[in-house]
Amino acid sequence: MDTPEEARFCPECGCALAGGPSSAGVRKVVTIVFCDLCESTALAERLDAEAFRGVLAKYFRSMSDVIKRHEGAVEKFIGDAVMAVFGVPAMREDDALRAVRAAAGLRVALAEVNE
């Protein structure tokens, strides 16, 4: 079977053809912000499990709100930490500045959660 010149995939098996656009060649500069609770193990030992879960939920919600307000994306929650990325999916010229402002905002929000 003849494959059209502009085809990106094989019409028989569906495999990608060489020479087509590849996401492997895309390179982006991103900024990552990582926020971790200090001494959370000690806090978990002092609190009832449900109370600790409630504290973490409030913490995650508060941190996520700050990150989203600065147009970052929460990439994942890892234990008691939050990992956010700026520059994905859309890159902006001021992503690094947004990340720094978000980090400052995270400190303020955490002080409020601590109260």
C-alpha positions in Angstrom: 0.0 0.0 0.0 1.3 3.5 -0.9 1.6 5.9 2.0 0.7 9.5 1.2 3.7 11.9 1.5 2.1 14.0 4.1 1.1 11.0 6.3 2.4 11.0 9.9 1.2 7.5 10.6 1.3 4.2 8.7 -2.2 3.6 7.2 -1.9 -0.2 7.9 -0.4 -0.5 11.4 -0.8 3.0 12.8 2.9 3.4 13.8 4.4 6.9 13.7 6.4 7.5 10.6 9.9 9.0 10.7 10.2 12.7 10.0 6.9 13.7 11.7 6.7 16.1 14.5 7.8 14.7 17.8 7.1 15.8 21.3 10.6 14.5 22.3 12.1 17.5 20.5 10.1 20.1 22.5 12.1 21.8 25.2 10.7 24.2 27.7 12.1 26.2 30.6 9.9 25.7 33.6 10.1 26.8 37.3 9.3 24.4 40.0 8.2 25.3 43.5 8.4 22.7 46.3 6.7 23.4 49.7 7.1 21.0 52.5 5.8 20.9 56.1 8.5 20.9 58.7 8.1 18.5 61.7 4.8 17.0 60.3 5.7 13.6 61.8 5.8 15.2 65.3 2.5 16.9 64.6 0.9 13.7 63.4 2.0 12.0 66.6 0.5 14.7 68.8 -2.9 14.8 67.0 -5.7 12.4 66.4 -5.5 10.8 62.9 -8.7 12.5 61.8 -7.6 15.9 63.1 -4.2 15.6 61.4 -5.9 14.6 58.1 -8.1 17.8 58.5 -5.0 19.9 59.0 -3.3 18.5 55.9 -6.5 19.0 53.9 -6.6 22.7 54.9 -2.9 23.0 54.2 -3.2 21.5 50.7 -6.2 23.6 49.9 -4.6 26.8 51.0 -1.3 26.1 49.2 -3.2 25.1 46.0 -5.2 28.3 46.1 -2.0 30.4 46.2 -0.4 28.5 43.4 -3.4 28.8 41.2 -3.8 32.5 42.0 -0.3 33.0 40.5 -1.2 30.8 37.5 0.9 27.8 38.4 -0.1 24.2 38.3 -0.1 21.8 41.2 1.9 18.9 39.8 1.5 16.6 42.8 1.2 16.1 46.5 4.0 14.0 48.0 3.3 13.1 51.6 3.1 16.5 53.3 4.6 18.4 50.4 3.3 20.3 47.4 5.1 20.4 44.1 4.0 23.2 41.7 5.2 24.0 38.2 5.2 27.3 36.3 5.5 27.2 32.5 3.4 24.1 31.9 1.2 23.7 29.9 1.6 27.3 28.7 4.9 29.2 29.0 4.9 32.8 30.1 7.7 35.3 30.0 7.4 35.9 33.7 6.9 32.3 35.0 10.0 32.5 37.3 8.7 35.8 38.8 5.2 34.2 39.3 6.9 31.3 41.0 8.8 33.5 43.4 5.6 35.5 44.2 3.7 32.3 44.8 6.5 31.0 47.2 6.2 34.3 49.2 2.4 33.8 49.2 2.8 30.2 50.4 4.6 31.5 53.4 1.8 34.0 54.3 -0.9 31.4 53.7 1.0 28.8 55.9 1.1 31.4 58.7 -2.6 31.7 58.4 -3.1 27.9 58.5 -0.8 27.7 61.5 -3.1 30.1 63.4 
